[in-house]
Amino acid sequence: MPGYYFVWIQVYFYDQNFKRFYVTSGIKATVEQYDNMFNGARTKIKPSNNDKFMSIIEMLAKADALNDFKICRSPQSFKDKWKGVKSSEGTTYGYSANLNDCFNAKISELDEAGKYGSVETFKNTRKALTVYFGKEKFNKVSLYEITVGELSKYENYHYDKGNNSPGLDFRNLRTIWNRASALGKVDINDYPFGKERDGKFVIKEGEKIPNPLSTEELKKFFDWIPNTPAREKAKDIWFMSCFHFGINLKDLCYLRHDQIKKDEITFVREKTKGKRKTKVITIPRTAYLDRMLKQYRGVGKYAFNFVHYKLHGEERYKKYQKTRRSLDKVFGRMANVEGLEFSEKLSIYRARHTFANKSNDDGMDIAVISKALGHRSIEQTEVYLKAMPTDKLKSLIENAMKI
């Protein structure tokens, strides 16, 4: 537009080691308009220039607020927070300081590595953040805007909706921040995650831990005779997990014939594949497991017939997901079966927690339990054991009241 110029804001950074720099207001004005707004008495500002003047004043206040060590530790972080980083601006392997770029790059990496479950979680986090920021703004959000304060606001946003802390979203954001930082796309000094004493954001442990089955529930379930093939299969899979170190459903689905030895089965946990440290699980063979291997014998390379042997990659993962959803539906219907009353909804995940808690209650060494579960530490196992049934908690109160 002839005669119009962008109005720039000059920033003298709080740290005098950096030179002054400029950021644009995005507002255009003629020399005459600029002089009327800033080189004369404010009482003489023309009504036609007033809206532009107020917008520029608001931006000056924004610049003043950003010029703070706790918010921006470098001129670049100031600029990124000021304008929002455009998508694909200076990417490395797809990563930039733009949040959406980083999500796209990470999802592509996981897809190429065949980590389809992780692909879903990152897509879900991206969708949740898009709703939180709004679609138009999300495309411009900089990693520098993912501050301790913004993370706390996002957590409260979920609490206000009646949800638990979105721990998985935070872990995915942390993964992206780490990757972008390693590639030099963002300054590690602005890293928002860490310890509370350092003023960083602390990701809370998962709050929804399924309770294990009580001894009474476990015996009742084991003695129960299913009246349909689907229920029989669901029960067999549940006890295969519960009796054998809480083996994960995905590991059962992908277990191969060549991993079954004379006295044991040995496999790498699917959850740890592609990570720096994989977890090799060794489970002794039992009469129950041998019966299941015979009853549900798979054709081709897989030990069980839960996924088709010709499926690979994403198609195999989709079949596993279909098996898991089918089991969830059957477990859900079991709640209405006479003689099968559970304290909460039955799930394959409760089999894993039941194994851990029953072993602990029976006096087994927690270090041995931890190794059997394939946990990276005893602390991780202790999280499982915190899921104490309500009746046990109640017994503590009743015991304390015995005076």
N, C-alpha and C positions, 0 to 999 in steps of 0.2 A: 504494500500500500504506500504510494508516494507520499513523502513528508512525514511518515510515521516510523517510530523507532521503538525497539523493545526497551523497557525500563529494567536496568540491572541493579542488583543490590550488592554493595561492596562489603565484604566480611573481613574484619580484623580478628583472626582466630585468637582464642584465649591463650593459646600457647605461642609465645612470641618467636619460637624457633621456626614457625611456619610463616610464609609470606602471605600477604593479603590476597584474596581471590574474589571472584564474582559469581553470583548465581542469578539466573533470570527470574523475573516475576511473572513472565508470560503475558504481560500487559503492554500494549502498544500505545504511544502518545506522540503528539506533535511537539515541537520545541515550544510552541506557544502554550500548549496545555501543561507541559511540564513546568514552565516558568510560572504559570498561574497557580499550580498546586504547591510548588516547593520554593519558589524564589520571591514570594510575596506574602502579604499578611493572610493568615488563614481565614480571616473574616471576609476576604474578598474572593474566595474560591467560587468559581462559577458553578451554578447548580448542575450544568451538564457534565462537569468534571468531578463532581462530588463522589459518585460511585467508584470511579477509578482511584481517587485519592484514598477512600476508606479501604479499598482492597489492598493497596500498596502498604498502608499503615498496618493492616493485619499481617501481611507478609513480613514486615519488619519485626513485628512481635514474635512471629514464628522463628525467624532467624535468630533473634535474641535468645529464645528458649532453647534452640538447638546448640547454641554456642556454649556448651557445658561439658566438662570432662566426663561426667557420669553418663552422658548421652552419646556424644561423639568424641572419639579419641584421635581423629585425624581429619584433615580437610576432605579426604575422599568419602569418609563415612558421612560427613556433613552433607556433601553434594548428593550422595545416594539417598539419604533420608529426605532431602529437600525436594527432589524431583521424582523419586521413585525410579528404579532402574528399568529401562526398557528391555523387553525380551530380546534375547540373542545379542546383547551388547557385550562384545569382547568375551566370547565363550572359550573354554578349554574343555575338550571332551564333552561339550554341551553345558558345562557349568559356568555360571557367572555369579554376580552378586544379586541377580534377580531370582526370587524364590520359585517362580513357576518354571524358569529354565532348569533349576536344580532338580525339581520334582520330575520333569520330563527326562532329564539325563539319568537320574537314578532308576526310574521305572524302566528305561531302555536297557540299562546295565543288568538289572535283575531279570528282565525278560530274556536277554541273550544267555544268561547263566542258568535259565530254566527254573528260577525261583518264583514260581507262579503264585504261591501263597503270599510271598512278600510283595509281589506286584500289586495284588489286591489291597493289601494294607496301606501301601503308599498312595494308591489311587483313592482309597477311602479318606485318608488324611487330607489329600489335596482337595477333595470334594468338600470336606468339612470346613477347611480354611477358606475355600471360595465362598461358601455360604456366610462365614463369619465376616470376612472383609468386604464381600460384594464382588461380583464377577469382574467389573471394570477395574476396581482398585487392585484386586488380587494380581492381575497381570502386570502390575507395576510395583508391587511390594518388593522392597529390598531386604536382604538378610539382615542388614543393619537395623531394620525396623522390628526385628524379632528380639526385642529387649526383655529384660527381666520383668519390667512393668507390663509389657504387652502379653507375655506368657501368663502372668498372673491374671490379667483381664480375661484371657481366653479360658483359663481354668474356671474363673468365677462365672463366665458366660455359660459353661456347661453345668455348674452347680445350680445356677438359676433355672435351668431347664429340667432340673431333677436328675441329672446324670452324675456318674462318678467322675473323678478326675480323669481327663483324657490322656492317660499315661502313654498309650501307644502312639498317639499323635506327637507327643513331646519327644519320645524316643526316635521317631522318624525325622523330626525336625533336627534333633541333635546329630543324627547320622548325616543329614544333608549339610549341616553347618561344618561338621568335621571334614567332609569331603571337599567342600568349597574352600575351606581354609587351607587344606593340604595342597590344593592346586593354586594357592595364592590369589584367590578371587576376593577374599575378605580378610580383614585384619583380625588375627587371633585375639588381640587385646579387647575386642568387642564381643568375644564369645560369652553368651548369656548363661550357659549351664555350668554347674559346679556345686560348691558347698555353700551352705547358708552363711557360715561365718565370713565368707569372702564376698558376701553381697550378691551371690549368684542364685539362679533359679534351681531348686531341687526337685527332681522328678520323683513323685511319690510312688511307692510300691503299689502294685495292683490291689484294689480294695475288694473286688468280688472274687473270693476264693471258695470254690464249691466244698461243702461239707462232705466228709467221708460217710459211708453207710455205717450205722451202728452195728454192733454184733448181732442184735436181734434182726435188723433189716437184712443184713448179709445172709444169715442162715435162712430166713424166710424166702429170699430171692433165689438162693441156691436150691432149695427144696421144691420151689414152684415148678410145675410142669406146664410148659407153653402149649397153647391149643392151636397155634398156626405156625407154618414154616418160617414166616418172617420174624415172629417173636422168638422162636427157637434159635435162629441165626443171631439175632440181637443179643440174646442171653449168652450164647456161646462166645461171641466176640468180647462181650463185657468181662466175662470171667477169664478169658485168655489174657486180657490185659491185667486184671486184678491179681491173678495167680503168678504172672510172669513179669515181675519188676515194673508193672504199670506201663507195659509196652504201648507206644502210641499207635493209633489207628493207621496213620500214614505209613509207619514202619511195617505194620502187619500187611497192608495192601501191597507194598513194594518188596516184601521179603521174597528172595529167590531160592530156588532149589539148591543152588550151589553154596548157599550160606548155611545150609542145614548139615551139620556134621553128625558123627555117630552118637556123641553124648551131649552135644550143645548146638545152639544156633548163634552165629556171630554176624553182626551187621553194623554199619555206620548209621547213626541217627540222621534221618533226613533233615531234621532241623539244623544240624551243624554242618551239613555239606556246603562247601564254598567258603567256610569261615577259616580263620587262622588255625584254630584248634578244633579238629573233628572229634567226636565221641564214639568210640567203638564199644558196643554193648555185647556182652556174652551172657547167654541165658541157658542154664542146664535144661536138657530135654526132660519132659515128664510124661507120664501116661496120659494125662489130660491133653497136653499139647499134641502128642502123637495121634490121639483120637481125632483131634480137630484137623490136623494135617491130612488125615485120611478122608475125613468127612467132607472137607471143603477143598480138596486137592485141585490145584490149578493146572491148566493145560499150557505147555510151553515153559517159559523160564520162571514164572511166578509160583511160589509155594501154595498160595491160596487163589481161589477163583473170584476174588473181590474186584480185580481189574483184568481186562483182556490182555493177553500176552503180546498182541500186535500193536497195542497203543504205546505211543512214545510222547515225550515232551508235554505240551499243553493239553493234548487230548487225553493223555493218561491222567494228568492232574484233574481234569474236568470229571473223569470217571470216578476218581477218588472222592471228589467233592460230592458227587451224586450219591455215592455209597454212604458218606457221612450224613448227608441230609436225610436219606432214607432211614438210617438208624435213629436219628434224632426224632423223626416222626413216630417211629415204633416205640421208642422210649417214652415219648410224650403220652401215647395212648395207654401205656402200662399203668399210668397213675390212676386210671379208672377201672383197673382189673381188680376184682374182689380178692382179698387176701394179700394184695401187694400195696401196702400203704408206705410211702416214702416221706421223709421229713421235707424233702424238696425234690424238684424235677430230676429224674434220672438222666444221666448222660455218660458217654464213654469217658469223659474227663474225670468223672467221679470215681471211676474204677482205679485210675492212677493215684488219686488222693487216698482212696480207701486202702490200697496196698501200702502206701507210705505210713499212714496213721496206724493201721493194724500192726505193722511191723514194729513201730515205735512203742505202741501200747503193750506189745508182747515182750518188750525189753531188748529188742535187737539194737545193735550198735548203730548210732546215727550215721557214722562215717561209712558203714557198709551199705546202709539204706541209700545214702547219697550217691555212692558209686553205682549201685544197681539202677537207680533212676537216670543216671547219666548227667547229673547236675555238675556244674562247674565248681561249686563250693558247698560246704555244709550250711552256710548262711542261706543259700537258695533253698535247700531242703527244709530249713527251719520255717520258711514262709509257708510251706505246705502244712507243716505241723501246727501252725497257729489256727488253722481252721477247726477249732474245737466245737463239737456238737453242743447245742443248747442244753441238753440234759446233763452233760458233764459240768457245764458252767453253773447250772442250777444246783448241782450236788455240792459245789464249793460253798455256795451261800448257805445251804442247809447244814453243812458241816460246821461252818463258822457260827451258826446260830445255836449249836448244841452247847449250852452253858450249864 
